[in-house]
């Protein structure tokens, strides 16, 4: 009887560990997931209308500050990884926006030979 109780406790502990890892994974990558369809839409249409680069700036500053706070007083590693993923996501979005803007600017500019 005692062996059954110990096995059930170990199964519950393993389940909680798996649930904890899954929730940590969702926390790390969940913030960046909504940007995937937006990235694909901007890339497909070559139009950044409706996307605010100021939001990217605010998120970059917030996540950089969170990393600086982690250096001062370490907190959960999950939140640190989330900041790194969000910084990489925002840099990718800004890179795409700059590429699309420069492509649109070059294609709409009139070239004159005098």
C-alpha positions as CSV (number, residue, x, y, z in Angstrom):
1,X,0.0,0.0,0.0
2,X,2.8,2.4,0.9
3,X,4.5,1.7,-2.4
4,X,1.4,2.7,-4.3
5,X,1.2,6.0,-2.5
6,X,4.9,6.7,-3.2
7,X,4.4,5.9,-6.9
8,X,1.3,8.2,-7.1
9,X,3.3,11.0,-5.4
10,X,6.1,10.6,-7.9
11,X,3.7,10.6,-10.8
12,X,2.1,13.8,-9.5
13,X,5.5,15.4,-9.0
14,X,6.5,14.5,-12.6
15,X,3.2,15.9,-13.9
16,X,3.8,19.2,-12.1
17,X,7.3,19.4,-13.4
18,X,6.1,18.9,-17.0
19,X,3.3,21.5,-16.5
20,X,5.9,23.9,-15.1
21,X,8.2,23.5,-18.0
22,X,5.3,23.8,-20.5
23,X,4.1,27.0,-18.8
24,X,7.6,28.4,-18.8
25,X,8.0,27.7,-22.5
26,X,4.7,29.5,-23.2
27,X,5.8,32.5,-21.1
28,X,9.1,32.7,-23.0
29,X,7.7,32.5,-26.5
30,X,4.1,33.5,-26.0
31,X,4.9,37.3,-26.3
32,X,6.6,36.9,-29.6
33,X,4.0,34.6,-31.3
34,X,1.5,37.4,-32.3
35,X,4.3,39.0,-34.3
36,X,4.7,36.1,-36.6
37,X,1.6,36.7,-38.7
38,X,2.2,40.4,-38.7
39,X,5.8,39.8,-40.0
40,X,4.4,37.6,-42.7
41,X,1.8,40.1,-43.7
42,X,4.3,43.0,-43.9
43,X,6.7,40.8,-45.8
44,X,4.0,39.7,-48.3
45,X,2.4,43.1,-48.9
46,X,5.5,45.2,-48.6
47,X,3.4,47.7,-46.6
48,X,4.1,48.7,-43.0
49,X,1.0,50.8,-42.7
50,X,-0.7,50.1,-39.3
51,X,2.5,48.9,-37.7
52,X,4.0,51.3,-35.1
53,X,7.7,51.3,-34.7
54,X,7.2,53.3,-31.5
55,X,5.7,50.2,-29.9
56,X,8.9,48.4,-30.9
57,X,10.9,51.1,-29.2
58,X,8.9,50.9,-26.0
59,X,9.2,47.1,-25.9
60,X,12.9,47.2,-26.6
61,X,13.5,49.7,-23.8
62,X,11.3,47.8,-21.3
63,X,13.1,44.5,-22.1
64,X,16.5,46.0,-21.9
65,X,15.7,47.5,-18.6
66,X,14.4,44.1,-17.4
67,X,17.8,42.6,-18.3
68,X,19.6,45.4,-16.4
69,X,17.4,44.7,-13.3
70,X,18.2,41.0,-13.6
71,X,21.9,41.8,-13.5
72,X,21.3,43.8,-10.3
73,X,19.0,41.3,-8.6
74,X,18.5,38.0,-10.3
75,X,14.9,36.8,-10.6
76,X,13.4,33.9,-12.6
77,X,15.3,32.8,-15.6
78,X,12.1,32.4,-17.6
79,X,11.6,36.2,-17.5
80,X,15.1,36.8,-18.6
81,X,14.7,34.5,-21.5
82,X,11.4,36.1,-22.4
83,X,13.2,39.5,-22.5
84,X,15.9,38.1,-24.9
85,X,13.3,36.6,-27.2
86,X,11.3,39.8,-27.3
87,X,14.4,41.9,-28.0
88,X,15.2,39.6,-30.9
89,X,11.6,39.7,-32.1
90,X,11.5,43.5,-32.0
91,X,14.9,43.8,-33.8
92,X,13.6,41.5,-36.5
93,X,10.4,43.5,-36.9
94,X,12.4,46.8,-37.1
95,X,14.7,45.3,-39.6
96,X,11.8,44.3,-41.8
97,X,10.2,47.7,-41.5
98,X,13.4,49.5,-42.5
99,X,13.9,47.1,-45.4
100,X,10.4,47.7,-46.7
101,X,10.7,51.4,-46.2
102,X,13.9,51.6,-48.1
103,X,12.6,49.4,-50.9
104,X,9.5,51.5,-51.2
105,X,11.5,54.8,-51.2
106,X,13.8,53.6,-54.0
107,X,11.0,52.3,-56.1
108,X,8.9,55.4,-55.9
109,X,11.7,57.9,-56.4
110,X,11.8,59.4,-59.9
111,X,15.2,59.3,-61.6
112,X,15.9,62.2,-64.0
113,X,18.9,62.5,-66.2
114,X,19.9,66.0,-67.1
